[in-house]
Amino acid sequence: MLERLLELRQQVVEGSQKYLAAWGCLTSPPAAIHNLARYLALRQQDLRSLQLELAALGLSSLGRCESRVLENLDAVIAVLAATQGLAYPAPSYEEFYAGDTALEQHAEALFGRPSPHRRARIMVTLPSEAAEQPELLLQLLEGGMDVARINCAHDEPSVWEKMLAHLRRAEAQTQRPCKVLMDLAGPKIRTGTVVMPPDKPKVYRGDRILLTPDVTEVNSDISCQVTCTLPAILGQLQVGATVWIDDGKIGARVVRVEPAGVVLEVEKISPQGKKLRAQKGLNFPDSQLQIQPLTDKDCQDLHFVVRHADLVGYSFVQKPDDLHLLFSELERLEARPDLGLILKIETQQAVKNLPALIATAANRRPLGVMIARGDLAVEMGWLRLGEIQEELLWICEAARVPVVWATQVLDQLTKEGLPSRAELSDAVMSACAECVMLNKGQYLLEAVALLDELLARMQTHQHKKSQRLRALYSWR
């Protein structure tokens, strides 16, 4: 087993060079990026049988080595070597946990100090009413909000300015600092005008939809027409491409390409049918769309963001060139160096390119990753969402990058006042991230209070993937 581990270590060291070369980081890579490359090299191996054998010997498994790949391997190798009377240098306690320490430091630089009773921060999406209700910001801060999120897809600078003024006054009253994230809207692809036959208000399986830049006269086999808010993408769609409408409620496939647009046939939908509405999301999971991630509106909004925000959320970022585009714009606007960057991972291409994105952004600005689970569920498929969100957590921990766990956290509680059992389990899992995002709703204050207590309880049991093994009190 000692020989196998030494061979594995060599494979990790050599394999990591391939990733560093691909990212252009072969010369003096940052420690976090070096560890990320080693983690990816390690995870190219199937270690299941080795895990079982290590556990049978009472040795630390490799299943929690995200932040310390070589240190973990060296610790196990040193113990095995000692059993055979051989000397092998083991990492010190400080060296072993250096990656964890770095991750906490990066989280503090990004989100500020955590609350005394919990490690994970709470991010709250501010509703439009926050501009007219200063008491709401005060209550959110008192309830445990650590980061206020403003979605630039909604409202306008005059409204954002009011929200921020109320927040700053609430900070002074409570003596609780609060970071501000402003999410750029990005190139949101949505439905526009919807034209349906007067006698048919819903679409059903087998119906055909024309996705078009403009409403036009159509053939009789087409049930309805829907305009697309980003017409340029229509020319990039091919026959057979999958299209999801309204957060995955309607699944269709391209069956024909016409001068007027693309014809979709509905394949997956509720038996009761669905109404097609304007301003609903469009997703194209198996199409490699060439889309400019930074829109004219985003560039205009950045003028406000760089003056008022602590963090900027980058929507639809997919490849390193997208980052260079944003960095150039931030330099042009002379954004301060500590303006943090949150990469919103919401497409298949962004998932595939995440290590390269992290390597490109390393040491440029305080960096975080948002797991945008709503879009990812549609892009990756519902079956893979649970698996993918775990893998993204591991990749980010290996790179020592803080994570925001986003989309529909305690959604039913926020909107209706009572949580479902499933969303309580989901909120418990969110404690593995450095920050958890709540969306707006009528019962937002109740959701903040519950999440605050859940996160505090869970951190006594678990840190990332590691069980803390505190004493159990339920069976005393």
N, C-alpha and C positions, 0 to 999 in steps of 0.2 A: 504494500500500500504506500509506503514511503516513496518507492521508485515511481509509482503512478502519480503521486502528488507532485513530485519534482518535475516529472514530464509535463504534467498539466500546467505547472507554473511557467515552464519554458514556452509552451504553446500560447499561453496568455500574453507573455512578454512579446513574443514574435508576432502574434496575431494583432496585437494592439497597434503595431507599426502601420499596418494596412489602413486602419481607420484614420490614424493621425496624418498619413500621407494624403488620403482622400480629402481631408479637411484643410490641408495646407498648414499643419501644425507640427511637423516633424522636429523643427528646431525649438527647443525650450518651450514645450506646451505648458499651459497652466496646469497646476496639480489636479484640479477638478476635471479638466478635459482629458488628461492622461488616465485618470481613474475611469472615466466614462469609456474610453477606448479599451481599457483592460476588461471592463465589465462586459462589453459587447463581445470581445474575443472569448471570454469565459463562457458566455451564454450560447456560443456556437456549439458547445459540447453538450452531450446528454449525460448529466451527472446523477441520474436517479439511483443507480446501483451503488455508486460511491457514497451518496448521501446515507443510504441505509447502513452501509458498512461502518461509516464514521460514527453514526449514532449508536451502533451496537458496541463500539469501543468507549462510549461515553465522551466522545470528543465533540467540539463545537462543529456544527454542520456549516456548509457553505451557503445555506439558504438565506442568510441575513448579511451578506457581504457587500451589498450595493455601494455603500459609501467607503469601502476599504478592501478592495479586491486583493491586492498583493499582501497587505497586512494580515488579512484573514488566512490566506494560504500559508504565509510564513509562520503564523501562530500554530497552526495544525502541524505543519512540517516539523517545527521545533520540538513539539511534544513527541511525535513519532520518532524523531531522531534520538531524543533523550532515552527512549525505551530501549534503544539499541546501543547505548553508550556513546552516541555521536553528538558532536556539538553543532548546533545550527542557530544563528542569531534570531531571536524572537523580538517582535516589536514591543516597545514599551507601552504602558497604559495610555500615555498621551498620544503616541504615534497611532495606536490602534483606533482611538476614538477621534482622531484629528478631522476625519471627514464629517462626522456628526457635528463637531464643533463649528466647522466651516459652514455647514448648512444652516445652523441656527444663526450664525452671524449674518449670512446672506438674507435670511428671512427677516431679521431685525432691520437691516439696511433697507429692505423693500417695504415692509409693512409696519415698521416701528416695533417698540417693545411689546411683548404679549401681556395679557392681563396676568396678575400674580397667581391666579388659581387655574389657569389653563395655558397650554402651549399654542394651540391653533387659534388663529385670529378669525373674527367674524366680519365678512364683507356684506354690506347691505346696498341693494340697488334702490336709489332714491326715486320715489314716485314724483310726478309733476306737482302734486299737492305740497311737497316739501318747500316749494318756493313761496307758498302763502301761509304755511303753518310752522312758524319757528319752534313751537312747543314739540313738534314731532321730532326734530333733530335732537332736542334736549332729551326726550324720552329714549330715543335710540341709543344715544351715548350712555345714558344712565343704565340702559339695559344690557350693554356690552358690545356695541358696535365698535370695531377697530378701524375699519376702512369703509368709506362712503364711495359708492360707485355711481357715476353719472354716465348714462348711455347717450352718446352724441347722436344716435339715430333718432332721438326724441327731443322735443322742445328746442330751445335756441339759446344763444349766449346770454340774453337778458334774463332768462329764467334760471340758467345755471348760476349766474352771478348772485341771484337772490338766495338760491340754495346754499351757496358757499358762505354768504354773509351770515345766514342763520347758523350754519355749522360752526363758524369761527366764534360766534357769540356763545354757542352751547359749550364749546371747548373751554372758553374762559370761565364759564359758570361752574362746570364740572371738574375742571383741572384735568381733563382726560384728553390727550392728543388724539387726533384722528387723521389718517392718511386719506388722500383723495385719488381715486382711479377714474380717469376719463377714457371711456371706450370709444375709439373711432368707429364710425358706422360701417365703413368698408363697402365693397361692391355687393350689397345685398341683392340677390336675384329673387324677385317676388312676382306674383301674379299681379296684373294690372286690371284693365277692364275685362269683365266677364259677360259674355253674351250667350244666353241659354234660350232654347225654344220656350214659348209662353206656356205650353202645356207640360213642360218637364223641368221642374225646379232642381232636380238632383241628377248626378251621374251615377251609372251603375257599371258593373263588370261588363266588358265588351263594347262599351261606348267609345266613340272616337272624339278626340279633342284636337283642335288646331291651335298650337302654340305659335303666336304670330306677333310681328312688330306692331301691326295695326289691324283693326277689325276690317274684314273684307267679305265679299260674296264667296261662299264655299260650296263644295259638293254635297250631295244629299246624304252621303254616308258619315258626315261629321255632325255630331250631336251639338257641339258648342265650340265657342272660340274664347281663347284667353290670351290677352296680350302679356308680353314679358317686359319687365322693367329694365332689362339689360339685353336688348335685341341682338347685340353683337355675338352673343354666345350661340344663337340659333344656327348660324352657319358652321359651327364646330361640332354639331351633333350628327351622329350617323345612325343609319338604320340598325336597330337592335339595342340602342343605348337605353339604359334605365333612367326613368324620371320619377322622382317622388314629389308629391305636392302636399302642402299643409302639414309639415312635420311628420311625413310618412303616413298620413291618413289615406292618401290615394297613391297607389303604385301603378305606373304605366310604362309602356315601352314605345320607342320610336318605330313606326311601321312604314313611314313614307316621308320623303323630303320633297317639298314643293317650293316654288318661287314665293308663295304666300307665307311659308313657315314650315314647321314640322308637324306631322300628324301623329298623335299618340293614341294608343289603344289601352284602355284601363284594364289592368290584370288583377290588381289586389285592392279590395275595398270592402267595407262592411256590406253585408247582404241588404241592409236597409238603404244603401246608397249614401252619398254625401253631397252637400251643397258646395259648389265651387264659389269661393269668395275672393275678393280683391285683397292685396297685401298679405298673401300667404306665401311662405317660403317654397322655393323650388330647389331641389337637390339633384345632382347628376353624378352619382357615385362612381360609375365606370367610364366617365369621359374626362380626358385630360384637358380641361379648359384653360385657355390662355387669357387670364384676366389680370388687369392692372389692380393690385391690392390697395393702392393708395388713390382714392378718387379726388376730384377737384374739391368736393365738399370736405373730405378729410384734411386736405392741405389748408383749406380755409379755417377749419376748426382747430388745427394745430396752433394757430396764432393765439387762440384762447388757452389751449391746453398747456403750452409751455410757460405761460404766465401764472396759471392758477393750480395746476395738478401736481401731484407727487409721483403719479404713475400714469403711463399711457398704455392703453390696451390696443394691440394691433390685430384687427380682424382679417381673416382670410389670408394670413401669411402662410406661404407654402414652400418657399425655397430660399436659399441664401440671397439670391438677387433681390428678393422682396425686402430683405433687411437692409441691404445697401441703399435701396430707394428711400426707406424711412430715415436711416442715419444721415443721408445727404440733406434731407429736408430739415431734420433737427439741427444739423450744423448751420444750415442757412438761416434758421431762426435763432441761432445762438442759445439753444436750450441749455440749461445748467447741467453739469455733469452728473448730478445725483438724481435727475429725472429718471425714474425706474421704467422698465419696459416689461409688459406682460404679453407673451406670445399666446394668442388664442388658437388652440389646436382643434380644428373643426372639420378637416377633410382628410381623405385617405392619403393624399400626397403630403400633407403636413405631418401625419403620423410617420410615414416612411422617412421623411427628411428631418425629423426632430433632432437626432444627434448632430447633423450638419448645421441645423439652425442654431443650436446651443453653442456649437464650436465657433460659428461665425460671430455670435453676439458676445462671446466670452470676454470679460474684462472691458467691454465697451461702456456698459451701464449696469446698474443693479438689475438683475434679470429674474423673471418668474415665468411660469407656464400655467395657462388656464386650460383645464380639461373641459371643453365645451361639449358636454355629454349629449345635449339635445341634437345638435347637428351630427355628432359622431355616431349616434345610434342609427340615424338614417344613412349616413355615408358608409359605415362599416357593417351595418346589419345588426338587428336587435340581438341576435345570437352571440355576437362577438363583443358587445359593448362591455360586459363585465370583465372579460379577459383583457380587453384593450386598456380599460381605465387602470387596471392593476399594472400592466406592463409600462404604461406611461409614468406611473408613480415610481416604478423601479428605475427607469431610465433617468428620470429627473433626480432621484436620490443619488444615483451613481455620479451624476454631473454636479451634485450639491446645489441644485436649483430648486427654490421653493415652488410649491404647487398650489393653485387655487382649484378647489373642487366645486364645479359649477353646474347649474341647470336643475331645476325642479327639486332642490333640497327642501324638505318639509313643505312641499307645494300645496298639498291639500289643507294643511294647517293654516298656511299663510292666506289662502283664499276662502276657506270655509270655516275655520275655527277649531277643527278637530283633525289630528293627524291619522293617517292610515298606519297599520302595523308595518307594511312594507317600507314606507318612507322613514319610519323610526329606525329600522335596520340600516337603511341607506345612510341616514344621518350619523349613526354609530360608526359606519365604515369611513365616513368623511374625516374622522379624527386622524387618519393617516396622512392627511394633507397639512400644509402649513397655514392654509386659509380656506374658509368655507363660505360660499356665496349664497345669499338669500335673495330671491326676487321679490318684487313688490306685491302687495295684496292687502286686503282689508284687515287681516289679523297679523300684520307684520311684527308688531311689538311682542305678541305672544310667541311668535316663531323665534325671535331673537332670544327671549328669556329661556325657552326650552332648549335651543341649541347651545346656549351658554352653559347650561347645567349638564347637558349630554356630553359636551366636549370635555368639561372638567372631570366628569366621572370616568370617561373612557381613558383619559391619559394616565390614570392610576393603574390601569390594567395593561395598556399597550402603548409602545412607542414605535411608530412606523410598523415594521413586520415583527418586532420583538415583543414577546409577552413579558410583562414586568414581574409577574408572580407576587403581587401584594397579597396579604392575608385575606382569605374569604370570610365574610361575616354572616352569610345567609344560613350556615349550618352550625353555628356555635351553640 
